[in-house]
Amino acid sequence: MRTMTSSTKATTHPLGRFTLEWPISPVERRLAVYEVTGKRNDVYVQASHLPAGKWMPRHYFEHWVEATIKQLGGRESKPASKGWKKVSASC
């Protein structure tokens, strides 16, 4: 799903809206939703462990998603509905 750019040789996240879910215990999971709008733009992230959404610098966002998937067993997917929904703190 990630692509290589010829000028920077770095991976870039595809554009669009996504959800990222990862386990924090055998029975509890965390959820984040975000929308990626451009290659160099900051990304707006709403997560169940944050009190409010926040903007992440693009390089930090790329690292966070990759680390969450590889190190924490996270799973990224497209949202099931077309509507943008706020993440509940109770997820």
BELTA-V124491 format. One record per helix or strand of 2 or more residues. SS is the DSSP state (~ for helix, > for strand). FROM is the first residue (numbers start at 0). TO is the last residue. If there is no record, write none. Layout:
ss: [SS & SS]
from: [FROM & FROM]
to: [TO & TO]
This chain:
ss: [> & > & > & > & > & > & ~ & >]
from: [2 & 10 & 15 & 28 & 42 & 53 & 57 & 74]
to: [3 & 11 & 22 & 35 & 46 & 55 & 71 & 76]
